[in-house]
Amino acid sequence: QDTGTEPISDVDEDGFSTEDGDCDDTDPEVHPDAEDIRGDGIDSNCDTEDGVAPNYPPSDGILVCSEEELNTAIAAAMPGDDIVMCDGVWNDIIIDFAVTGTEEEPIILWAETPGSVTLEGQSRLRLSGEYAWVSGLVMMNGYSEDHVPAVDFRGNTSATGICHNCRLTNFAIVAWNPASADTYYWWILMRGTNNRI
């Protein structure tokens, strides 16, 4: 950016000073002209609107209200797709979120309203592939079987692989304990690389 004068402070040498609106003068990838990848937890263009993953799904997301609709949407998902689960209780559902998004266009599984989609009973969430993001779901009033994680960053078989560059955000696990204290299980089992919770 040519302001006619040298920037007062441009530590990261991206052409923007803090006075020009650079909200992180230590990172050259962050400045007012930067591309702001949605939901990456970084306010790359300093507009204060995408500093964290969006809390609500876009209005043009694919709304699914049954396990069959969900599985169909996941199987057909393309980079940039937003799959939105209807508010309500989803009991004993196993979600195999096996998708391949990209850095610019992740595939996101949303709650219609954050906190209002609950996975209960013996539900499970498995993520695999690339750039698979999940936002706004709650696992509650359930339990896992012995050696079974409630959330696993690996698909249902070794063939479907583990997850890379995947993300779990605005997510909670509440009252999720087996009846026996002898049961060995995990709430979340992390695998893969560059994943975030």
Salt bridges, closest charged atoms under 4 A:
ASP82 OD2 - ARG38 NH1 3.02
ASP96 OD1 - ARG126 NE 2.53
ASP146 OD2 - HIS147 ND1 2.98
ASP152 OD1 - ARG191 NE 2.72
